[in-house]
Amino acid sequence: MPEPTPVLPEVLAQIQSLPASDRPLIICDVDEVILHMILHLEEYLNNKGMHFLNHSYRLTGNIARTEDGAPVPADQVKRHLITFFDEVSHEQAMVPDANAALAELTDQWDIVLLTNLPGSHNKPVRETLLRGMGIPYPVLTNSGPKGGAVAALAGGRAHPVVFIDDSPTNHRSVQASLPASVQIQFIADQRFLNSVEPEPHIDLLSGDWRETSRFIRSIL
């Protein structure tokens, strides 16, 4: 189990700007949860002469050049991810039913979107895209494991906290920092979803927003 992750100062400043509340809280990732990512990233890679080696849940070591099958080095993967978000973040497609499911939950829950998003200029682009889809909730940008940010968001709330994310790394981080949270591992791409064996701290593994909404409603 990893050590609890501290919250970054720039993330804490975003959290402190939110209105105070003691309602139940949903902390929800964006990429591959509310917005498709793998679908768009695979298209981007193919256009650049690359492809996924398999559907295991990682990027470094799992992207190769189509021409010769050579794995793409980690530094190049990182650069491509930044370019991908710069080029695609304004037009990512919504995961089916995400807007309706979240809207139905707002009668009982506060919702905050916590996303790891390269490029500070991409935040307003993402906010505009989400609002146009009927997803108007606060967007907080983070870097690295999310445990510290989730624990800070949960501070002072006596009610349940639900964390929704696709990344096993983020879920392990949240388990270390806020083990009382309800953890939902949501992966929209069925191939990657099928490749995941949920860890013991995962309360629900899903790629379906209707199933996820029913599960969250059952908590209260």
N, C-alpha and C positions, 0 to 999 in steps of 0.2 A: 504494500500500500504506500503510495507516495506521501510525502510530508504535505501538510496544508499549504496552499499557495497564497502568498500575500496579494492583496489587491493593489494594482498599479495606481499611482497618484492620479494619473489622467483619467482613469476609470472611476476612481472614487469621487472625483470632481463631478463627473456626469451623474453618478448615483445621488450625490448630495443635492443636485439641482431638481430632483424629482419631488413632487408633493408628498408630504407625509401621509401614511395610510397604515392601518392595521388589518386590512382585508386579506384573505388568502391570496397568494401570489403565484402566478405562472411566469417563469423565466424561460423564454423560448429562443432557440437558435433560429437563424434565417436560412442559410444555405443548406440544401438537401432536406429541409424541414418545411419551410414556408415557400421558398423558391427552389426550383430545380437547379442543381449545380452539375452533377455528374453528367446529365444529358447534354448540357452545353459544353462542359469541359471536354467530353469525348469528341464532340464535333470540332472544337478548337484544335485538339491534338491531331485529329485526322487531317485537318487542313494544313497543319504544320509538319506533316510527315511523321507523326508519332501515334502511339496507341497504348492502351492499358495492357499489361502482360496478363493480368487476371483480375478477378473482382474482389480480391482481398482488400480489407479496409486500411489502405495506406497509399501514399502517393510516391514518396521517395523509394526508389528501387522497384517501382511497379509501373513505370512509364519507360517505353523503349522507342528507339528510332525504327520506323517500319522498314527502312531500306536494308538494315543489317541486323536488327534485333538487339542492338547494343543498348543497355540501360542508360537513361539520361542522368547525368550527375546531379547531386542534390542542389548545388548552387544554380544550375540551369532550370531545374524544376521550380525553384523559388522564383526565379525571374519570369518564367512562363506564367506562373500563377498571378503575379502582379499584372502582367500584360493582359492575361485573360480577364481579370476583374475590370481593368481599365476599358477593355473593348466590349465587354458583355454585360456588365452589371446593370446597365440601363434597360436591358431588354430580357432579363431572365423571366421564364414562365413560372406561373404560380402552380404549386402542388395542388391537385384537385381538392376542393372543399376546405382549404385552409382558412380562407376569409370567413366563410359561414360558420365553421366550427369555433373559431376564436370569438366571433361576434356573439355567439350563443353563450359562451362562457363568461362574458363580461358582466352578466347580471350578478354573479357571485364572486368573481375573481378579478384582481388587477392583473394586467398583462404588461410585461416589459420584454423587449427583444434585445438579446445580447449576442452580438455577432463579432467574429474575428474577420475584419475586413481590411485588406491591404489598401493603402492609399487614402489619406485623410479626405481628399476631394471626393471620394466615392460615397461618403456617408450621406450628403444631401441628395445625391443621385438615387441612392437606395431608398431614402425616406420618400422621395417623390414617387418612385415606382410603387412602393407599398401602399401609399395613400391612394393612388389611382386604382388599386385593387380592393379598396375598402379595408385596409389594414393600417389604422392610424396610430398604433401604439408607440410609445417612446422607443427609439433605437439607440442603444448604447454600444459603442465600439470598444472591443477588448483586443489584447494581444496575448497569445499563449494560453496555457490552461486556465479554465474559467472558475476554479474553485473559490479563489479569493473574492472575485466579483460577486459570485452567487451568495457567499456568506455575508458580504456587506449589504447586498440587496435585502437579504432576509433579516438583518438586524432590527430588533424591536418589534418584530411581528410574532404574535403568539399563534397565528393560524398556519395551516399547511402551506408548504412551499413546494411547487412542482417544477422540476428542471427537465426541459425537453431539448435534446441535442442528438446529432448523429454520431459524434466522435467518441470512441472508447476512451481516448486520452482525457477528454473533458469530463466524462462521467467518472473516471477514476479520481480526477482532481476534486470534483464536487463531493464524492464519497469521503475523501480525506478532510475536506473543509466544512462540509455540512451533511453529516451522515443521516440526519433526520429528514432530509428532503426526499420527496418521491421522484424517482428517476425514470424517465421515459426515453428510450433510445429509438429515435424515429429516423428511418432511412427511406426516402421516397423511391430510389432506384431498386427495383425488385431483385436484380442480380446481386447487388451489394448487400441488400437486406438478407438474402438467403445465405450469404457467406458468413454471417455473424453468428457466433455462439454467445448468447448474452451472459454477462458475468453476474455473480450472485446479487450484486446491489441493484441490478436493473429490475424495476418493477413491471415494466411493459416494454416489449420490443414490437414495433409496428411500423408500417408504411402507409397507414390509412387514417385520415383525420377523423372520420366518423367513429371508428373504434377508439381512437385516442380521446375524443370528446366524451364518449360514454364512460370511459375509464376514469377520467378526471371528475366527471359529475358524481361518480360513485364514491369518491373520497369524502365528500361532504354529506 
